[in-house]
């Protein structure tokens, strides 16, 4: 008998019916026998919560399997109340009677294995109370588990308080299930984006396995019953066992992927073998045999927990990355797992603590992940700063190199101009003077004299030399300082190449400005000079066309087209010295040089440079604005 009549219902609305109950082994007590239980002597007593295995009752020793009756008389709180009884974890089927009235049960309790239908659930049975004694009687049968009876506390009290308690328990279970789901999916997604590291995949699978175990096991009050109902609970219980057994090899592989030198490969094979063996036994063995073999697996799992803790300590000693955080989280998880295994086998009565262990393990793993990301971001920021500095230095170097290239080109042009002027004003003038002296001698010596003939030949040779000297002078510096002379120089260039090669070379221009002030005209002249020379030398053309045009005041384009042999199909110009010089000159002034097949025969060379006059005009307008 439990007397609650003097207790405060408002302060203690829920009590655990722990203690001695009347117990009748191998007998379901009928309703007529329950009357007057308080006046009769109990046949036997049993202390709850506990399994009935080995208990002496009715002159018999209770075995692991069988059936029995539990009875308790409760003197409730005075007055009228709506009370309830929370029944949880009764192996493996029962019927509940309150004051001789059947309120329900879980599964079908029977006196033989074929009569029993096991079911595992948590239920609240509500009933009214007017302050009179309440008789609670349970018919319990167990032919499916290795430990029969009521192995978890029965809670008794206000219906609303018990409902709130159960709602909190399921809420906590759903919270942890959601956290496991998010962590599992998140880490698997990390692996999909970066498959080079397998540790996120193993941690994601580890979380999802624990999610399956929590949904379908008693540690979460079978929260899956909210979605799937109570039917098929034996199958769901086996799914929970399978998920639990697979966590060991997956968890070990997670640690091995992080610290391969501390976690050897052969231990992984042992974990996998044990997991596969017990998964097969779970699938094909009845629950009775499975629960008898579970302690063997629990011993193996406990050894692996201790081994992993030792290896993580070793990783900490070797200063492996995040080893201390993982060690702290896994120690809590391991202690919670060992506690649950001891509670499941009946050695202790502390209740399930695995959710707390999982919470701290995932918390420390999240801290390790955050630390890893923080270090990665810091490294990226440092590298970005260094890269930015290197880019600035590189830009300066490129600008300096471009300036030096322009300076080299300018020096080269100045040297060409100086040589051109020296040839024109020095050698050409001296040769002209020599030719004039020869002309004077030619008039003084009789024409029939041999010396006169020699003088005439010398005068003709000097005349040809003067022409070549003037041509060389013009070739070295064709573009005069005066504006608008670039086009005329190209026209003279075409004329000289035409006279020397005998190939018709035409020059056309389309320049809207009266005088083109483009500073890149010298480089265009050199490119045209090389392009025409290449066409005459390699293409064997019958004509060459040179065209200089302005592109809407945004650029100047030079086009050299011949009707020669062109470029062989599938072949690109290999780029001899001349082509490389042309490309270099175009690059110096920021131009675009292209060499293409004309399609109908011949080759087209185009070079486009910016209009420096237009750029200066826009810069001036922006400064004025």
Secondary structure, DSSP 8 states (H G I E B T S, - for coil): -EE-TTS-TTT--EEE--EEEEEEET----GGGGTTTTTS--S-EEEESEE-TT-EETTEE--SSEEEEEEEEEE--SS-EEEEEEEE-EESEEEEEETTEEEEEESB--SSGGG-B----EEEEEEEE-SS-EEEEEEEEESSSSS-EE-S--EEEEHHHHHHHHHHHHHHHHHHHHHHHHHHHHHHHHHHH-TT--HHHHHHHHHHHHHHHHHHSGGGTSTTHHHH-STTHHHHHHHHHHHHHHHHHHHHHHHHHH-TTTS-HHHHHHHHHHHHHHHHHHHHS-HHHHHHHHHHHHHHHHHHHHHHHHHHHHHHHTT-TTHHHHHHHHHHHHHHHHHHHHHHTTS------HHHHHHHHHHHHHHHHHHHHHHHHHHHHHHHHHHHHHHHHHHHHHHHHHHHHHHHHHHHHHHHHHHHHHIIIIIHHHHHHHHHHHHHHHHHS-TTSHHHHHHHHHHHHHHHHHHHHHHHHHHHS-S-SSTTHHHHHHHHHHHHHHHHH--EEEEEEE--SSS---TTHHHHHHHHHHHHHHIIIII--SEEEEEEEE-TTSEEEEEEEE-SS---TT------HHHHHHHHHHHHTT-EEEEEE-SSSSEEEEEEEE-HHHHHHHHHHHHH-
